[in-house]
């Protein structure tokens, strides 16, 4: 956060290590577009497929990442924070399950929790 505060977001983004969840992801290019910043392709982008390891890498100060509401508890406790107000609105996860999976109360509870995180669509 200090780098963003002292140098500004555009300059800091050129110096920070970006974390990706998979090789070939366009998420950082999409975020730069949403932030109205130029995106420079980098050879060295850290890719960590495991979401728990990705979050820990950010907490440990190894990189910055694009995250969603699933990290809110860590943000509330001050372990993570937003570097900017910019976000990608048309990106996220989706829930899939087998035909009979909802008959398992644990799966149903998890699905209900996941869907409760979804923001209602703008009706204007």
N, C-alpha and C positions, 0 to 999 in steps of 0.2 A: 504494500500500500504506500509506503514511503516513497518508492520510486515513482509511482503515479503522481503523488502529490508534488514532488520536487521537479519532475521533468515533463509532466503532462502525459495523458493517456497514449497519444500517438507515439511519442518517443519511447515510452516505457514498453509498449507492445513490441517494438523492434528488439528489445533487449531481454525480455522474459521468455523462458522456455515454455512452449505451448504443449499441452498434453492432449492426446487424442485417444479415443476408445478403439479405433481400428485404422488400419492402413488405408489410405485413399479417401478418408472422410473429408467432406467439404464443409464441415461444421465451422471451422475457424474462418474460412473464406466468407461463409454466410454471416457470421458474427461481425466480421470487419465491415461487410456491406451494411448491416443494420446500424453499426456505429459510425458509418460514413467515414471510414478510415481505409487507406489503401492496404491491400493485402499483398504481402511479398511471400512468394513460395519459399519454403525453407527445406534444406536437406535434412536438418536435424530436428525432427519433431519426435518427442517422446510418445510412444504408443504403449498403453497398458490396457489390455482387454478387461481385466477384472475390476469391477466398479469399486470394490472395497479398497483395493490396492491403489487405484487412482485417487480416491479421496485422501488416503493416508499420504500419498506422495505430495499432494497439495498442502496438507497440514504440516508436513515435514519441510516445506519450503523448497521443494525440488522443481516446482513448475506451477503453472496456472492451468485451470481447466474450465470447461463449460459444464455447468451442473444444472440440476432441476430441483424441484421441491423436496426431493428425498434427502437433501443435505440441510434442510432448514433447522433441524435440531442442533447440528454442529454450528450453524450460524448463530442460533439463539444463545449458545454457550460460549460464543466468541472464538471458536476454533477455526472457523472459516468466515470470510466476509466478501462482499461484492467489490470488485475493483471499479465497476461502472454501472450505470443504470441500464445499459443497452442489453438486449436479449433477443434471442431468436424465437419468435412466437409460433412458427409453424413446424417446430421440431419437438420430438419427445418420444416417449415409449408407448407401446400399446400392449394390451393384455391378451394373451391367447391361452386357451386351455382345452383339454379334451372334452368330448361330448358329455361324459358323466362326472367330470371333475367337481362340479358345483354341489354334488351330493356329499362330498367330504366337507364337514364343517370348517376345517382348517383352511381349505382352499377358498371356500365361500367367504370366510372372514377376511382373508388376505385380499381377495378380489374386491370386496366391499371397501376396505381401507384404501386400496390403490385408486379406485374410482372416486373416493371422497376427496382425493388430491386434485382431481380435475377441476379446472375453473370453468364455470358456466360460459357458454358462448354468448357473445355480445348480441343482444336482441334489438339494438337500435337500427 
